[in-house]
Amino acid sequence: MLAEAAGVKKIIIACGRTDLRKGIDGLAQLIGTKYDLNPFEKDVLFLFCGSRGDRIRGLLWEGNGFLLLYKRLEAGSFSWPRTPQEAAELTREQYRMLMMGLNPLNPKIKDVNPQKIF
């Protein structure tokens, strides 16, 4: 579910660090108070990242209850936007970039000099 985001019409990430010990109620309250968004908007996936960067939580209202998602990487970390303390909506392409380990709001691709490869 988290990798595909099937059936999700909007994806919103909470930039910065979030205490991932928060459960459904804590994350829903954070969405409403800190980001002034509606956590009860159906088929909207809210994503949060902790300070370590290797774990994310997702919160999704399905119309009759919340779905709490959790993903932990075995190696590496997510390139999560840390500075602005706001919520940002992602496109499907940006979401795929995030799942590949790139920062979806500021992707940096290293310029490779072909002379150095050979």
Contacts in CASP RR format, 6 or more apart in sequence:
PFRMAT RR
TARGET T0000
AUTHOR 0000-0000-0000
METHOD contacts of the structure
MODEL  1
MLAEAAGVKKIIIACGRTDLRKGIDGLAQLIGTKYDLNPFEKDVLFLFCG
SRGDRIRGLLWEGNGFLLLYKRLEAGSFSWPRTPQEAAELTREQYRMLMM
GLNPLNPKIKDVNPQKIF
1 67 0 8 1.000
1 69 0 8 1.000
2 56 0 8 1.000
2 58 0 8 1.000
2 69 0 8 1.000
2 71 0 8 1.000
2 99 0 8 1.000
3 99 0 8 1.000
5 11 0 8 1.000
5 45 0 8 1.000
5 92 0 8 1.000
5 95 0 8 1.000
7 43 0 8 1.000
8 43 0 8 1.000
8 44 0 8 1.000
8 45 0 8 1.000
8 60 0 8 1.000
9 43 0 8 1.000
9 44 0 8 1.000
10 41 0 8 1.000
10 43 0 8 1.000
10 44 0 8 1.000
10 45 0 8 1.000
10 89 0 8 1.000
11 44 0 8 1.000
11 45 0 8 1.000
11 47 0 8 1.000
11 89 0 8 1.000
11 90 0 8 1.000
11 92 0 8 1.000
11 94 0 8 1.000
11 95 0 8 1.000
12 37 0 8 1.000
12 44 0 8 1.000
12 45 0 8 1.000
12 46 0 8 1.000
12 47 0 8 1.000
12 87 0 8 1.000
12 88 0 8 1.000
12 89 0 8 1.000
12 90 0 8 1.000
13 46 0 8 1.000
13 47 0 8 1.000
13 48 0 8 1.000
13 49 0 8 1.000
13 80 0 8 1.000
13 81 0 8 1.000
13 87 0 8 1.000
13 88 0 8 1.000
13 90 0 8 1.000
13 98 0 8 1.000
13 104 0 8 1.000
14 30 0 8 1.000
14 31 0 8 1.000
14 34 0 8 1.000
14 35 0 8 1.000
14 46 0 8 1.000
14 47 0 8 1.000
14 48 0 8 1.000
14 49 0 8 1.000
14 87 0 8 1.000
15 80 0 8 1.000
15 81 0 8 1.000
15 82 0 8 1.000
15 83 0 8 1.000
15 84 0 8 1.000
15 85 0 8 1.000
15 86 0 8 1.000
15 87 0 8 1.000
15 88 0 8 1.000
15 105 0 8 1.000
16 49 0 8 1.000
16 80 0 8 1.000
16 81 0 8 1.000
16 82 0 8 1.000
16 83 0 8 1.000
16 84 0 8 1.000
16 85 0 8 1.000
17 49 0 8 1.000
17 50 0 8 1.000
17 51 0 8 1.000
17 82 0 8 1.000
18 27 0 8 1.000
18 30 0 8 1.000
18 48 0 8 1.000
18 49 0 8 1.000
18 50 0 8 1.000
18 57 0 8 1.000
19 50 0 8 1.000
20 48 0 8 1.000
20 49 0 8 1.000
20 50 0 8 1.000
20 55 0 8 1.000
20 57 0 8 1.000
22 30 0 8 1.000
22 48 0 8 1.000
22 57 0 8 1.000
23 57 0 8 1.000
23 68 0 8 1.000
24 59 0 8 1.000
24 66 0 8 1.000
24 68 0 8 1.000
27 39 0 8 1.000
27 46 0 8 1.000
27 48 0 8 1.000
27 57 0 8 1.000
27 58 0 8 1.000
27 59 0 8 1.000
27 68 0 8 1.000
28 39 0 8 1.000
28 40 0 8 1.000
28 59 0 8 1.000
28 66 0 8 1.000
29 39 0 8 1.000
30 48 0 8 1.000
31 37 0 8 1.000
31 38 0 8 1.000
31 39 0 8 1.000
31 46 0 8 1.000
31 59 0 8 1.000
31 87 0 8 1.000
32 38 0 8 1.000
32 39 0 8 1.000
34 85 0 8 1.000
35 86 0 8 1.000
35 87 0 8 1.000
37 46 0 8 1.000
37 87 0 8 1.000
39 46 0 8 1.000
39 59 0 8 1.000
39 61 0 8 1.000
39 66 0 8 1.000
40 61 0 8 1.000
40 63 0 8 1.000
41 61 0 8 1.000
42 61 0 8 1.000
42 62 0 8 1.000
42 63 0 8 1.000
43 60 0 8 1.000
43 61 0 8 1.000
43 62 0 8 1.000
44 60 0 8 1.000
44 61 0 8 1.000
45 58 0 8 1.000
45 59 0 8 1.000
45 60 0 8 1.000
45 69 0 8 1.000
46 58 0 8 1.000
46 59 0 8 1.000
46 60 0 8 1.000
46 87 0 8 1.000
47 56 0 8 1.000
47 57 0 8 1.000
47 58 0 8 1.000
47 98 0 8 1.000
48 56 0 8 1.000
48 57 0 8 1.000
48 58 0 8 1.000
48 59 0 8 1.000
49 55 0 8 1.000
49 56 0 8 1.000
49 57 0 8 1.000
49 78 0 8 1.000
49 80 0 8 1.000
50 56 0 8 1.000
50 80 0 8 1.000
52 77 0 8 1.000
53 77 0 8 1.000
53 78 0 8 1.000
53 80 0 8 1.000
54 72 0 8 1.000
54 73 0 8 1.000
54 76 0 8 1.000
54 77 0 8 1.000
54 78 0 8 1.000
55 70 0 8 1.000
55 71 0 8 1.000
55 72 0 8 1.000
55 73 0 8 1.000
56 70 0 8 1.000
56 71 0 8 1.000
56 78 0 8 1.000
56 80 0 8 1.000
57 68 0 8 1.000
57 69 0 8 1.000
57 70 0 8 1.000
58 68 0 8 1.000
58 69 0 8 1.000
58 70 0 8 1.000
59 66 0 8 1.000
59 67 0 8 1.000
59 68 0 8 1.000
59 69 0 8 1.000
60 66 0 8 1.000
60 67 0 8 1.000
60 69 0 8 1.000
61 67 0 8 1.000
77 101 0 8 1.000
78 98 0 8 1.000
78 101 0 8 1.000
79 98 0 8 1.000
79 101 0 8 1.000
79 102 0 8 1.000
79 103 0 8 1.000
80 98 0 8 1.000
80 103 0 8 1.000
81 88 0 8 1.000
81 103 0 8 1.000
81 104 0 8 1.000
81 105 0 8 1.000
81 106 0 8 1.000
88 105 0 8 1.000
90 98 0 8 1.000
90 104 0 8 1.000
94 104 0 8 1.000
94 105 0 8 1.000
95 104 0 8 1.000
97 103 0 8 1.000
97 104 0 8 1.000
97 107 0 8 1.000
98 104 0 8 1.000
END
